Amino acid sequence: MPELPEVETTRRGLALKLEGRRITRIEARRPDLRFPLPKNFAKSIQGRRVEALERRAKYILVRLEGDLVWLIHLGMSGRMVIRAGWPNDIGPHDHVIFATEDGSAVTFNDARRFGMMDLVPAAKLGTHRLLAGIGPEPLDDAFTAAVLLHALQGKKTPMKAALLDQTVVAGLGNIYVCEALFRAGISPEKLAGSVKADKLEKLVPAIKAVLGEAVEAGGSSLRDYVQSDGELGYFQTRFRVYDREGEACVTCKAKVQRIVQSGRSTFFCKRCQK
């Protein structure tokens, strides 16, 4: 699934082409994705100018004139690719296509159809069922070790699971949690409520650094993900532990291990992470 860096990379690519431009044509080629599309979905969007593109956790927020927000989640395999004009080679998984006044077109392709789109009045965005209760953005200055310490108090879940909890911190996914915990020297198996403040003082900068580097690299191109210009991201070439089971740790040369937590693979170095 595209994680925060992949979503942020997509947002940035779309913003360059969409912000300030009017959507002149839009086609929804099916009535649903993971959820049914809103009633009059295409009609509600067509003709409106894009005022800004933002991100909240793993959601893209397209702010349209008239105080309407187009909420987009890429799901497992969704991607949004910009083209120079309306595509002639529309495929079976190209579910939503739209064009702007400069002739650019964007295709939302989602083979597994776990993505979703919704239209939300701007005033009700914070209480939307998918956004209400989401924790702080990890790249914001307001996300600090003190904030994380408070969120983890009393939690008896493993540290890995706690960081994947979107009410604790927004948008973190499996890959970048593994990488951040390694950089901070924290075991993914350690109970979250027992992690001391000095460890969190290392973890928060590690989270910010891993995410920042991944965004600059265009994300990690695993399976279906590509950037909005169709290019591949390359952060996967910088993984220190993720997907490196049995390989030598980059720090101590012990073998990287893999365990399964909550049905997902966790990669870590048992010697470096306590």
N, C-alpha and C positions, 0 to 999 in steps of 0.2 A: 504494500500500500504506500502511495506517496506520503512522505512525512513532511514536517514543517518546512525544511529547506526546499523540497521539491515544490510545495505549494507556493512558497514565497518566490521561488524562481519563476514559476508560471505567472504569478501576479505581476511581477516586475516586467516580464515580457509582454503581457497583455496591456499593461498600463502605457507602455511606450506607443502602442498603436490605437488604444481605445480612448484614453482620457481626453475629454474635450470634443470628441466626435459623436455624431448622431448615428444611431443604428437605423439603417434605411430598409433592411430586409432581414427577416428571421423566419426560419422554418423548424418546427419541431416535428421530426419524422416519425415519432411514436408518442402515445399519450402518457407514457410513464417511463421512469428510470427505476431506482430503488423504490421510490414512492410515486404516486400519480403526479403529473405536472399540474400546477394551479389552473383553474378555469380561466380561459382566455389568455393563456400564458404568452403566446407570441404577439397577440394583439396588444397586450398590456405593455410590451417592451418596444415594439416597433415605433419609430419616430422620436423616441426619447434620446436625449444627449447623455453621454456617460460623463458624470462629474468627477468621479474618483474611483480608484480600485484600492481596496484595503484587504487585510487578512486578519481573521480572528481564529486562533488555533489552526486547524487544518481546513478552514473554510475561506473561500474567496468571497468578498463582499463588493459587488458592483453597484456603486451608488448612482442612481439614475435621476434625472431631473424630475421634479414633482414629488420628492421625498419618498421615492420607492427604492428598495434595495433588492437586488438580484443575488440570492444566496446560492453558492455553488460548492459542492463537495465532489472531489474527483473519485472517491471510492477506491476500489482495489486497482483498477486498470484504466481509469479515466485520464484523458489528456486533452488539452486544448491547443490546437496547432493553427498558427496564422498562415494564411496563403495570400498571394498577390491579387487574387480575384476569386469569384465564385467557382468552386471546384466542379470539374467535369467528371471526376472519377469518384463519385459518392459511393461509399461502401456500406455494407449492411450494419456496421457498428457506428456509423456516423449519425448520431441521434439528433443533435441540434446544430444548426448552421446559421450564422448570422453575418451580415456585412455592414460596413460603415460607409459614410459619405465619400471617403477617399478611395473606395474600391476594394479595400482589404476585406478578407473574409476569415472567420474563425470557425473551425470545426471542433465540436465536442465528440470525441470518439471514446466509446466505453464498451469493450467486448463483453465484460462480465455484468454490466449494468448494476453495479453497486454504488455508482455515483448518484447524486441527487441535485435537484434545483428547486428553488422556491422563490416566491416574491413576498416581500415583507415591508409594510410601512415602516419608514425609518424610526418613528417614535416607538415602535414595538419590537425593535431588533433585539434589545437587551433581554426581553422576556420570551423570545422565541424558544420553543421546546428544545432545540438543538444547541442553543447558545447560553441559556440560563444556567448559572452555576459553574461555568467554566472558570478555572483558576487564572492567575496572572500570566501574562505573556513572558516567556523566558528571555527574550531579547530586550525587554523594557528595563529601564533603570530601576523601576519600582520592584523588580524581582531581585531580592537580596537574600543572603544567608539567613538573616533574621526572619524574613517572611517564610522561607522554606522550613526553618526550624519550627515555627508556630504551626504550619500546616501538617508537619509530621508528628507532632506531639501525640503520644498514646497509640500510634499506629503499630499494629502487630503483624503487618504484612511485610514481606521481603522488600528491600529497598528498590529493586527493579520494578516490582508491581506498583509500589507507591508512586514512583515517577511517571508511570504510564497512566495513572489516575488523572483524568483531565480536570478534576476539581482541585487537585494539588497544584498543577502547573499545566498550562495550555499547550497542546500541540506536540508534546514529546512522543516519539515512537520507538520501536524496538531497537533499530539500528543506532540511533544517536544516544539513547540511554546507555547501551552497552559501551559505546565509545567514551561517553562522559564519565561513567563510573570507573572505567579503567584509568583515565587521566587523573582522577581524584584519588585513586587508590582505595576505593570502597568496594567491598564485596557485594554482589547483587543479592546474595542470600542473607545479608545482615538485616535484622529487623529495623524497619525505618525509624521507629520511635526511640531506638537506642543509639542512633548516630549522633555524635557530639557536634557542637557548634564549630569546633576547629576544622572538622572534616567537611562540614557544609560550606565553610569559607573557601575551601578548595573546589568543592563540587560546583557551586554556582558559576564561578568564572570558567570552569571546564565546560559546562553546558553551553554557555554563551560562545566560547571559542569554537567548540565543535560545530554548533549550528551556523555560526558566522562563516567558518571555513567552507562548510558544505554549501551554503548559499552562493558564495563566491565561485565555487567549483561547478555550480549549476545542478547541484543535487547528486544523488547516487542512482545511476541508471541500472536498476534491477528489474528484470522482466520487461514490463510494458512501458515504463516511464521514459518520456523524452521531454525536452523543454518546449516552450511554445513556438520556437523557431524550427523545431524538428531535430535539433542537435541533441546529442547525448551529454548528460552530466558525467563528471569523472571523479567525484569524491570517493567512490568505491576503491580507487587506487591508493587512497590514503588510510584505509581502515587499519587500525592498530590491533583490534581483537575480533571485530565482527567478521563472521564467515571464515575465520582462520583456525578452525579446530585442528589441533595436532601440529600446527606450525610453531616456530620458536617465538616466544614473547620478544617484542622489540626492545624491551628494557632489561629483562633478566635472563632471557634465553630458555626459560622453562616452557613447556608446551602449553599453548592456549587450549583451554577446555571448553566443552559445550555441555550445558544442562538444559532441561526443559522446565520452564516455569509458566504456569497457567497456559499450557499448550503452545508456548512459543520458545524458540531457541534463544538461549543466553550464552554469550561468549565472554570469557574472562580469564585472567591469569590468577591462579590461586595463591601464588607466591607474592605478587605485587598488590593484590586487593584483599584487604583484611576487614 
